[in-house]
Structures are given as structure tokens and as C-alpha cells.
Amino acid sequence: MSVSTLLHSGPLSESVSDAIQRVESKRIVERINRRDYTVWHSSPDEIINRLGWLDCPQNMPDHIESLIEIVQAAQRDGMRSALLLGMGGSSLAPEVFSQVFGAVEGYLDVEVLDSTHPQAVLTKAAALDPEETLYIPATKSGGTVETLSFLKFFFNHVADKLGPEEAGKRFIAITDPGSGLAALAHELAFRHIVLNDPNIGGRYSALSHFGLLPAALTGVDLTDILGRTSTAIQSMRPAVELGAFMGAGANQGRDKLTLLLSPTLAPVGAWIEQLIAESTGKEGKGILPVDMEPALEAVDYSGDRLFVYLRMDDTLDEHAASLVSAGQPLLQISLDELNDLGTAFYYWEFATALAGHLMGIHPFDQPDVEAAKVLARDMVQTYQEQGALPVEEPIASAGPLTAYGTGSASSPIEALKTLLQRGGSTESYVALQAYLPPGPTIDALLTELRATINQHSGLATTLGYGPRFLHSTGQLHKGDAGRGLFLQLTADIGEDLDIPDEPLTDTSSLTFGVLITAQAHGDANALRAANRRLLRMHLGEDVESGLRALIDLLSQTSSLKRK
């Protein structure tokens, strides 16, 4: 098989076997393929109109020719790069295709912008030549504030460089029919407007236009990928095993799905993270995906873990074997070739739907995502009316670090220690939420901070850049059982950047710096409203120095692990 599984259920053996038997006896796979919404809920709302992804392997081959025509036209016109402007489900699959496959010679290098930090926007603007770059705003709803802000900025950026009459020729929209983006793209004379099946939800859209157009631009062989997928999914056994493994694990308290990824497949983790977290984190339940966590010794993992090993080579075989020997439940999913990635996408999507059934939750809605958006919009409105965002009083300050939260503390590091001690049990987890400019140096420091927190607390850790994670793990953070400990990291904005009110206008009532700050404050308020435990650590004007100071101070403290 192109994608195969090897199941080591360990302490979950009986539960996983029972879950597989339940799926088979109730004919859940067949019922899902028949669009039987009662698999998950008595009401069809946000189910029957969210199952279009099931048809992608069969339907998308009919669109390959038109996608190739778009690519060839771009090549003829001298396009060498593409910048995907999107968030969450609109950006993560393109990022996987781009980073896993790279660009075939003569095709386009595809990059993704999913940070509203002005430094991130400026970096992309400076690095890419508008003369030979396609800009691709992608949003299902057509109203995603981040995507539309990117569109307005880059449309004006291109118009300033090449003239207004040329700007539209550098843009392609991917959206649903009838969306606001579709209308705006028509008005601005975009090069192409690619309309996706509206019955596909964002996080299930990897094998739709949202994933496949960016993949085609890099030269990925769509015919082979979709052909392999169509053939492989004639057997759904791997998806059944994965879904039963996740669902049974969550029901038994092993709700920290820790990903082991062969280096080639490492980018897939962020896509899995959104799919699982946003689909299962609700109604006081949830599976927490743990991606890119620094590895521990097998004996150091708590009993709240289950492991999935996505394998393409033997790099992590020894670590996986040590986990199995230590009695940890582990499912190995092996890909024969990179073009089997389409099959893996489909199996993960189907398995997530199965896990939702086994957990008794609805895997296609996201009821808690809107809360942070509403509160962020309130912050923006306050800024536009009053000229400033609300001021928060710190609880402690020392050196470059300032801590914001509830209660009192003698210093920022004492505030952090107090947060980590509030977990109450090994079932807790620590979520690092970095509203910082992404980049290699910041990535490395955040990874070091994450490892230090894990060593001191013994808790599972996750890491996400804001506002990107709001479209990913943000649902789970507010919708799960409430055991999370949240460390929000902010810093001075530095050079800011205006967001045009409309394309081809000079007026601006909002900046990217204000937007990302409002998003951080809005999410913090949403977490507090959900009774989550949160500390915001402000790093000052120098992000690297602030992170280093935080790491050094935490490293000097005694262990906080539960005995």
C-alpha cells in the first residue's frame, strides 16, 4: 500500500479494538460516505454542507487542466514567485505542499504570509519583486480580516510599483462563490478568480482548490497525487485505525496527541494541528495535538499521551521503538513516496471525522472561534474611536520583562512560576502564544523556552504564532476541559505599517501593529471569559533579548514537576 499503518496500542489495546468494532458494526464509514449526518448529531446544521471534501479525490481531477492553464499562463508572463495570503485552512495545506515538495525548476516558489505582525508583512514585501510575483488572497468566507488586510496592503504595494492598471494582473483569488472576496476580485480585475466547492470547510480543504492551486504552481504532479489517493482510499482501514486510536485515546484520558514526523514530513504537523484541534476541541472535550515538541526520554512522558509517527525514513525509528518499549501507545503511518501525501491528507480528514463520532462531538463546527474575533473587533473599534487601545496594568516588572495577569507577583518570573504551578495535575498543558514576528532566530528561542518549560513543569507544551493559532488551536483553547495554562508573549511593535481602508486609496484607520495587538488582547479576554488561566509576558523592545532573559531566569528556578 502507498500508505500503511502499524498499530502498537499498548494500554489502549482493548479500547482501540472496541472502537474499531464499533465503527465496523455500525457501518460508520459507509454512513459517512452516504452523508448520514446522524453519525455525529441529530441536526444536519454545519454537517451536510461541510462534507464536500469526501468527493475531492474523484472531482478534483476534472479541474487539473484548468489549474495547469493558470500555471502555464503565469510562467509565460514571467512569474517566478507566489505569495499566498491567508490564515488557517486557507494557508496551511499550501504551506505543506510548498515546504515538503519545494518548487520544480521553471515553476514558482510559493511562500505564505499568515502573520499580521508588521515586520512579517514588511519582510515579504521587501523580498518579493511585484514584477514577477503572484499574490493569492485565499479565504473561504471572503471576509477574513487578516486576508483582506493583506490584500489591501499588497494591492497598493503592487500598484505603487507597477501602476494601478497592472496590479490586478498580479492577483489570483481563491474563495467560495458569492463571497465578498469574489466581488472585490472582480471589481479589481484580478487575473483569475478560482471558486471552490462551498460545501468544503476550511480545515478539510487540502485536496480542493485551496491546496491544489498553490501546489500546481510549484510543479507538484496533481494527476499522480489524486490518482494515488483515489486508488488508496478504496481501503479505509488506515483511517479507521487512526480514528479509533485517537477517539479511544481521548476517551481514556490520553488526549495529548504527540506527533513524531520524519524530517521531510515535518511541515505536515501544523496542518494536522489545526485539523485535530479545531475539529475536536469543544463541549468540554478535545484532542490536543502536540507538534514539534522537543523530544523527551520515553520514561519521562506522562500517561496522558498517545503518539502518531508519520514516517518516510528511519530517522525516528529508534525513538519510536523506545516509546513502544516503555508502554506508550503509538500508531505508525508510513508513506512510500511524497506523492502519497494526498492519501495521508484524506486519511487524516476521515479519521478526524471518525474520532468525532467516537467522542460524541460535532467535528465540523468551531463554536468558540468567533469569541476572540468579536473581542478583537471591539478592541479595534475602541482604537478607531479613541485613538488608543485600552491600557492594562502590570502585576510585575523587571528588566525587559513585564507581566500582566491576575493576582500579584514579586517579579515576572514568579508570575510565570505561579502560572505553571496552577496546572494541578499532569493532565494540564502549557500553550505558548507568540504574538511576535516569525523568523529563524525567534523560532529557535521559542523552542528553547518551550523545552525549558517542559523540563521544569513536566507538562505537554504547544507553541503557536498569533494570530495564526487563532485559526487553529484557538477553538480547543476555549472549548476543551479547561486544563490549559496559557503564556501569551508580546513585545513592542517597532516600525508599524498602515492598512489601507480600501485598495487604491491612501486613507488608513488601522495599522498592522494595532491589529495584532488587538488580536492578542481580544484572545486574552476570550480566554479569561472561558475561565482559562493566562499570563501575558511583554518582552520589551528587543524580542530576542526579552526571550533570552525569560529563558535564563526560568532555567535558574527549581523544578516545578508534580511528584
ZAMARGU-4260 file (C-alpha; in steps of 0.2 Angstrom, whole numbers, plus 5000, padded with zeros to 4 digits):
<rodrens>
0) 5000/5000/5000 | 5006/5018/4997 | 5001/5022/5015 | 5001/5009/5028 | 4999/5008/5047
5) 5007/4999/5061 | 4997/4999/5077 | 5005/4997/5095 | 4990/5001/5106 | 4999/4996/5122
10) 4987/5000/5137 | 4974/5006/5124 | 4973/4989/5116 | 4956/4984/5122 | 4949/5002/5120
15) 4955/5003/5102 | 4949/4986/5097 | 4932/4990/5104 | 4932/5007/5095 | 4936/4998/5078
20) 4922/4986/5081 | 4910/5000/5085 | 4915/5008/5068 | 4913/4992/5059 | 4897/4986/5067
25) 4888/5002/5065 | 4895/5004/5047 | 4901/5022/5051 | 4912/5023/5035 | 4898/5018/5024
30) 4886/5030/5033 | 4899/5045/5031 | 4901/5041/5013 | 4882/5042/5012 | 4882/5059/5020
35) 4872/5052/5035 | 4874/5067/5047 | 4867/5057/5062 | 4884/5049/5063 | 4888/5065/5073
40) 4872/5074/5078 | 4853/5074/5077 | 4853/5090/5067 | 4861/5092/5049 | 4867/5110/5053
45) 4885/5113/5048 | 4887/5095/5043 | 4878/5091/5027 | 4886/5107/5020 | 4903/5103/5026
50) 4906/5085/5018 | 4911/5091/5001 | 4929/5085/5005 | 4924/5067/5003 | 4922/5070/4984
55) 4939/5079/4981 | 4949/5063/4975 | 4935/5060/4962 | 4930/5078/4957 | 4947/5087/4958
60) 4955/5078/4943 | 4942/5086/4932 | 4949/5103/4937 | 4968/5099/4934 | 4968/5105/4916
65) 4961/5122/4921 | 4974/5123/4935 | 4988/5119/4923 | 4982/5133/4912 | 4983/5145/4926
70) 5001/5139/4930 | 5006/5140/4911 | 5000/5157/4909 | 5009/5163/4924 | 5025/5155/4918
75) 5023/5163/4901 | 5021/5180/4909 | 5037/5178/4919 | 5030/5174/4936 | 5044/5166/4947
80) 5036/5168/4964 | 5019/5167/4973 | 5014/5174/4990 | 4999/5165/4997 | 4989/5177/5008
85) 4978/5168/5020 | 4975/5160/5038 | 4972/5143/5044 | 4963/5131/5032 | 4967/5143/5018
90) 4986/5143/5021 | 4992/5128/5030 | 4990/5115/5016 | 4998/5127/5003 | 5012/5129/5016
95) 5014/5110/5017 | 5015/5107/4998 | 5027/5121/4996 | 5039/5116/5011 | 5038/5097/5008
100) 5040/5097/4989 | 5049/5113/4985 | 5047/5121/4968 | 5051/5111/4952 | 5063/5121/4940
105) 5054/5133/4930 | 5039/5133/4942 | 5035/5146/4955 | 5042/5147/4973 | 5026/5148/4984
110) 5028/5157/5001 | 5014/5160/5014 | 5010/5175/5024 | 4999/5172/5039 | 5006/5184/5052
115) 4999/5202/5054 | 5015/5207/5063 | 5021/5222/5053 | 5038/5216/5052 | 5032/5200/5044
120) 5022/5210/5031 | 5037/5221/5028 | 5049/5206/5026 | 5038/5198/5012 | 5035/5215/5003
125) 5054/5218/5003 | 5059/5201/4997 | 5047/5198/4983 | 5048/5208/4966 | 5030/5213/4961
130) 5035/5212/4943 | 5037/5193/4944 | 5026/5188/4959 | 5008/5182/4960 | 4998/5187/4976
135) 4985/5175/4981 | 4972/5180/4994 | 4963/5164/4999 | 4948/5164/5011 | 4933/5153/5011
140) 4921/5166/5019 | 4929/5180/5009 | 4929/5191/5024 | 4944/5185/5035 | 4951/5201/5042
145) 4969/5196/5040 | 4967/5191/5022 | 4958/5206/5017 | 4971/5217/5026 | 4985/5208/5017
150) 4976/5210/5000 | 4973/5229/5003 | 4991/5232/5008 | 4999/5222/4994 | 4987/5228/4980
155) 4993/5246/4984 | 5011/5240/4985 | 5010/5232/4968 | 5000/5247/4961 | 5014/5259/4968
160) 5027/5249/4959 | 5019/5244/4943 | 5004/5256/4941 | 4986/5253/4945 | 4981/5246/4928
165) 4994/5232/4931 | 4991/5227/4949 | 4976/5216/4946 | 4986/5206/4934 | 4997/5200/4948
170) 4982/5194/4959 | 4973/5177/4960 | 4958/5175/4972 | 4953/5158/4980 | 4936/5159/4988
175) 4918/5152/4989 | 4906/5158/4976 | 4897/5174/4981 | 4909/5179/4994 | 4915/5197/4997
180) 4932/5192/4991 | 4925/5186/4974 | 4916/5203/4972 | 4931/5213/4976 | 4942/5202/4965
185) 4930/5205/4950 | 4930/5224/4954 | 4949/5225/4954 | 4951/5215/4938 | 4960/5200/4946
190) 4970/5189/4934 | 4959/5174/4940 | 4945/5171/4952 | 4946/5152/4957 | 4929/5147/4966
195) 4930/5132/4977 | 4916/5120/4982 | 4906/5129/4996 | 4902/5113/5004 | 4921/5111/5010
200) 4926/5118/5027 | 4942/5127/5028 | 4952/5114/5038 | 4946/5100/5026 | 4951/5109/5010
205) 4969/5102/5007 | 4963/5092/4991 | 4952/5106/4985 | 4957/5122/4975 | 4964/5130/4991
210) 4978/5117/4992 | 4980/5111/4974 | 4981/5128/4965 | 4997/5133/4976 | 5003/5115/4974
215) 5001/5116/4955 | 5011/5132/4954 | 5026/5123/4962 | 5025/5110/4949 | 5018/5096/4960
220) 5011/5082/4950 | 4992/5083/4954 | 4987/5069/4942 | 4998/5057/4952 | 4994/5063/4969
225) 4975/5062/4966 | 4976/5046/4957 | 4986/5038/4971 | 4973/5045/4983 | 4958/5038/4973
230) 4966/5021/4972 | 4972/5020/4991 | 4956/5025/4999 | 4947/5010/4992 | 4953/5003/5008
235) 4949/5014/5023 | 4957/5003/5036 | 4971/5016/5040 | 4959/5029/5043 | 4948/5018/5054
240) 4964/5013/5064 | 4969/5031/5066 | 4952/5037/5070 | 4949/5023/5083 | 4966/5026/5090
245) 4963/5045/5093 | 4945/5043/5099 | 4948/5029/5111 | 4964/5038/5117 | 4954/5054/5121
250) 4940/5044/5129 | 4953/5036/5141 | 4961/5052/5146 | 4976/5050/5133 | 4971/5067/5124
255) 4989/5074/5120 | 4992/5068/5103 | 5010/5069/5101 | 5017/5069/5083 | 5033/5061/5078
260) 5037/5067/5060 | 5051/5061/5048 | 5061/5077/5044 | 5054/5078/5026 | 5036/5077/5033
265) 5039/5090/5047 | 5028/5103/5039 | 5013/5092/5039 | 5012/5094/5058 | 5005/5112/5058
270) 4991/5106/5046 | 4987/5091/5057 | 4987/5103/5072 | 4973/5113/5065 | 4963/5099/5059
275) 4963/5090/5075 | 4962/5104/5087 | 4948/5114/5079 | 4938/5098/5075 | 4938/5090/5092
280) 4941/5104/5105 | 4923/5108/5110 | 4910/5104/5123 | 4922/5101/5136 | 4932/5088/5126
285) 4947/5089/5115 | 4962/5081/5107 | 4977/5092/5110 | 4990/5090/5095 | 5007/5092/5101
290) 5018/5096/5086 | 5037/5100/5086 | 5039/5097/5105 | 5057/5094/5110 | 5059/5075/5112
295) 5059/5068/5130 | 5066/5051/5135 | 5052/5038/5134 | 5050/5036/5153 | 5048/5055/5155
300) 5031/5056/5146 | 5015/5056/5157 | 5001/5044/5155 | 4991/5057/5145 | 5000/5054/5129
305) 4997/5045/5113 | 5009/5045/5099 | 5007/5045/5080 | 5023/5043/5070 | 5021/5049/5052
310) 5036/5040/5043 | 5046/5042/5027 | 5063/5036/5033 | 5071/5028/5048 | 5077/5044/5057
315) 5065/5042/5072 | 5063/5023/5072 | 5074/5022/5087 | 5064/5035/5097 | 5048/5027/5091
320) 5054/5010/5097 | 5059/5016/5114 | 5041/5023/5116 | 5033/5007/5112 | 5045/4998/5124
325) 5040/5010/5138 | 5022/5005/5135 | 5016/5021/5126 | 5003/5019/5113 | 5009/5023/5096
330) 5002/5022/5078 | 5015/5022/5064 | 5009/5029/5047 | 5021/5026/5033 | 5022/5034/5016
335) 5030/5025/5002 | 5033/5041/4992 | 5030/5060/4994 | 5015/5059/4981 | 5006/5048/4994
340) 5004/5064/5004 | 4987/5067/4996 | 4981/5050/5003 | 4988/5055/5020 | 4978/5071/5020
345) 4962/5061/5016 | 4965/5048/5029 | 4968/5061/5042 | 4952/5070/5037 | 4942/5054/5038
350) 4950/5049/5054 | 4946/5065/5062 | 4928/5063/5057 | 4928/5046/5065 | 4936/5052/5081
355) 4922/5065/5082 | 4909/5051/5081 | 4918/5041/5095 | 4920/5056/5106 | 4902/5061/5104
360) 4906/5078/5097 | 4902/5088/5080 | 4919/5089/5071 | 4914/5102/5058 | 4909/5117/5068
365) 4920/5129/5078 | 4908/5137/5090 | 4922/5146/5101 | 4932/5154/5087 | 4921/5168/5085
370) 4923/5174/5103 | 4941/5180/5100 | 4937/5188/5084 | 4922/5198/5092 | 4933/5204/5106
375) 4947/5209/5094 | 4935/5219/5083 | 4929/5228/5099 | 4947/5232/5103 | 4949/5239/5085
380) 4933/5249/5087 | 4940/5256/5103 | 4956/5261/5095 | 4947/5270/5080 | 4935/5279/5092
385) 4948/5284/5105 | 4964/5284/5096 | 4972/5271/5108 | 4969/5253/5114 | 4964/5250/5132
390) 4979/5251/5145 | 4982/5236/5155 | 4990/5237/5172 | 5005/5226/5175 | 5007/5214/5190
395) 5026/5214/5190 | 5041/5221/5180 | 5059/5218/5180 | 5072/5222/5166 | 5065/5219/5149
400) 5050/5209/5156 | 5033/5215/5161 | 5020/5203/5167 | 5001/5206/5165 | 4988/5195/5173
405) 4978/5192/5189 | 4984/5192/5207 | 5001/5199/5212 | 5019/5193/5210 | 5036/5199/5216
410) 5043/5198/5199 | 5039/5192/5181 | 5047/5175/5184 | 5037/5172/5200 | 5022/5176/5190
415) 5027/5163/5177 | 5031/5150/5191 | 5014/5153/5199 | 5005/5150/5182 | 5015/5134/5179
420) 5010/5128/5197 | 4992/5131/5194 | 4991/5116/5182 | 4985/5104/5197 | 4990/5088/5188
425) 4999/5081/5173 | 4984/5082/5163 | 4987/5100/5161 | 4996/5108/5146 | 5006/5124/5143
430) 5002/5134/5127 | 5014/5147/5122 | 5006/5160/5111 | 5018/5171/5102 | 5012/5187/5095
435) 5029/5190/5089 | 5037/5192/5071 | 5041/5174/5065 | 5059/5171/5060 | 5073/5158/5062
440) 5081/5166/5077 | 5064/5169/5086 | 5059/5151/5082 | 5075/5144/5090 | 5072/5154/5106
445) 5054/5150/5107 | 5059/5131/5105 | 5072/5133/5119 | 5059/5142/5130 | 5047/5128/5127
450) 5060/5115/5131 | 5064/5124/5147 | 5045/5125/5152 | 5043/5106/5149 | 5058/5102/5159
455) 5053/5112/5174 | 5034/5108/5174 | 5034/5090/5166 | 5018/5096/5156 | 5015/5094/5137
460) 5018/5110/5128 | 5012/5118/5112 | 5018/5133/5103 | 5009/5144/5090 | 5012/5161/5082
465) 4997/5174/5084 | 4986/5177/5076 | 4989/5161/5066 | 4985/5149/5080 | 4968/5158/5082
470) 4963/5149/5066 | 4970/5133/5073 | 4971/5128/5091 | 4961/5143/5096 | 4945/5133/5096
475) 4952/5120/5108 | 4959/5133/5120 | 4942/5139/5124 | 4932/5123/5120 | 4941/5109/5129
480) 4941/5104/5148 | 4950/5119/5153 | 4966/5112/5159 | 4977/5123/5148 | 4989/5136/5155
485) 4992/5150/5143 | 5008/5160/5141 | 5005/5175/5129 | 5021/5183/5123 | 5020/5201/5116
490) 5033/5214/5113 | 5035/5232/5107 | 5029/5233/5089 | 5043/5244/5082 | 5041/5250/5064
495) 5022/5250/5060 | 5013/5248/5044 | 4996/5256/5038 | 4982/5245/5032 | 4973/5254/5018
500) 4955/5256/5021 | 4952/5251/5003 | 4963/5246/4989 | 4970/5260/4978 | 4966/5273/4992
505) 4978/5282/5004 | 4967/5283/5019 | 4970/5271/5033 | 4961/5270/5050 | 4971/5255/5056
510) 4989/5248/5056 | 4995/5230/5057 | 5003/5234/5074 | 4986/5239/5081 | 4978/5224/5073
515) 4990/5211/5080 | 4989/5220/5097 | 4970/5220/5097 | 4970/5202/5092 | 4982/5197/5107
520) 4971/5207/5119 | 4955/5200/5112 | 4961/5182/5113 | 4966/5185/5131 | 4949/5192/5135
525) 4941/5177/5127 | 4952/5165/5137 | 4948/5174/5153 | 4929/5174/5149 | 4931/5155/5147
530) 4939/5154/5164 | 4956/5149/5157 | 4972/5153/5166 | 4983/5166/5157 | 4998/5176/5159
535) 5005/5189/5147 | 5023/5192/5147 | 5029/5208/5137 | 5047/5206/5131 | 5050/5225/5128
540) 5058/5232/5113 | 5070/5219/5109 | 5062/5202/5107 | 5077/5191/5106 | 5084/5199/5122
545) 5067/5198/5131 | 5066/5179/5127 | 5084/5176/5132 | 5081/5184/5149 | 5065/5174/5151
550) 5074/5158/5147 | 5089/5162/5158 | 5078/5166/5173 | 5067/5151/5172 | 5082/5140/5170
555) 5088/5146/5187 | 5072/5141/5196 | 5070/5124/5204 | 5059/5110/5196 | 5040/5113/5196
560) 5036/5095/5191 | 5022/5086/5201 | 5028/5072/5212
</rodrens>
